[in-house]
Amino acid sequence: MLSVAKVFQNHMILQRSKPIRIWGTAEPNTRVTAVLDAASVSVCADADGSWMLELPPQEAGVGSVLRIKSGSEQIELTDIAIGEVWLAGGQSNMEFHMKFDRDYDAVLSAGKFRDTRFFDVPEIAYDGEEKDFDYSRFGLWRRATPEDLGYFSAVGWYFADRIGEELDVPVGIIGCNWGGTMASAWTDPAYLKNTEGDVWLREYEDNQPRDLNAYEAGFRANPNNNRTTMLEDPMNIKTMRDGLSREEQAAFAQQILAMAGVKDATELVNYGPKSEQNPGALYHHMLKTVAPYSLRGVIWYQGESDDRHPEVYATVFSQMIRCWRDLWGEELPFLFVQLAPFEEWLIASGKTYPLLRRQQEQVSKTVPNTWMTTSGDAGMQWDIHPKEKKPIGQRLALLAFGHVYGKDLLCDAPELLRTEKRDGDLFLHFAHAEGLYLDGDLFETLELLGADGKRVAASGAVLDGDSLILRSCGSAVTIRYARTPFFTAKLFNAAGIPAKPFETNV
């Protein structure tokens, strides 16, 4: 009868310098004692057998043993490290496995693996799914070794590796992500009611399958519903690691639409009793299985699948963060990625990305303890999955150093503060602009418009400290930078972080 939540296993990493929460089940009303090295805490299980306790904060280290006792029963967990633990959440660009990363072979060849460990929360969206498929390779704590590195979230790995290098402590990543999912799927629906986000609840109600038998038959016939074979699936390897040509994409897109019996991608709405896109589905079946595991914070990369209702993303994402913080009972830091440049891939389009990026920036400015990094140099025009995740993981680590760990360094993206006209030139002043530099032709990405809406040419662009000076363009009244679905970043600071997209009137 004595058990602990699945996330508590041999080889796990526990959060240092914070109370360590442990929970599970036992015989109702019995005493449960947890002993971690020299620390010991006891609680009494509830009438239903549930229990939770808090062990006192511990310093970083390795080789710890956790023993949990209740009556004559005992559980012993070994090879436990204590260090920094972060949850890596989102959709496919966070899920994106190291096995598919462009630098995977180079990382393996280098052979420099710190004490980094990864727990991949099984992708489960409905009651009983874990019995329908073989999840034996998931829901495990894996160490960074040549055998297991491929299972890691690539963004999570590069983030953890940089954190471990700087802090010299073990780092654990809890991967809780699922490709193609909206923020609403990760949120308790109660948090979306009576907000702009309830558009997702109404859409869900309006798109339930009428024939449940046909739905069930279709679900079982679709091999993509088996989320335990992705690393070996030839098509997944092709699309994620190698990429598809434009011709291959066109043919594959038609197959997707034909299989769904629709003519246009806007008609594809995947709801039903077993769908991962149902509001709250992944909050209830994935996130809650690891809450409230003691964490330092959350890294997040998501938003692509919110393109049907981009105008409410700031509301939904803000409510999701509030929901998670309430679940953990603390104001966890959220570090997240602004969507990368992207035009089109299969049936996906980046046409709403400029709005989604603005919505993401709004969250970073209105929700406390949230910070956003940029990815303007890390996108692909014809692929929604950029193959190189190292810049993203390392920029998230910079945010963590500067805003969570209190280090004095440049960690934020250059951000437009104000503009002014001076003698026919335009002066753009930026924050976080130490070492500001240009890489390539700025005017491929920056657009100047006059009062008539027509383009205005500038004779050149020069940098002066934290300012960008646009020469001989005093007739411009609007400046737009990176306000298109796909763009190539041109403006960076000394940390190599691309400037945030912006639009301003002079």
URSUL-V18097 format. One record per helix or strand of 3 or more residues. SS is the DSSP state (A for helix, B for strand). FROM is the first residue (numbers start at 1). TO is the last residue. If there is no record, write none. Layout:
((SS FROM TO) (SS FROM TO))
//
This chain:
((B 13 15) (B 20 25) (B 31 36) (B 39 44) (B 50 55) (B 61 70) (B 73 90) (A 92 95) (A 98 100) (A 104 110) (B 116 120) (A 129 132) (B 141 143) (A 149 151) (A 154 167) (B 171 177) (A 183 186) (A 189 191) (A 198 206) (A 212 221) (A 223 225) (A 234 242) (A 246 260) (A 265 267) (A 281 285) (A 287 289) (B 297 301) (A 304 328) (B 333 337) (A 353 366) (B 370 373) (A 390 404) (B 415 422) (B 425 431) (A 442 444) (B 446 449) (B 460 464) (B 467 471) (B 478 481) (B 502 505))
//
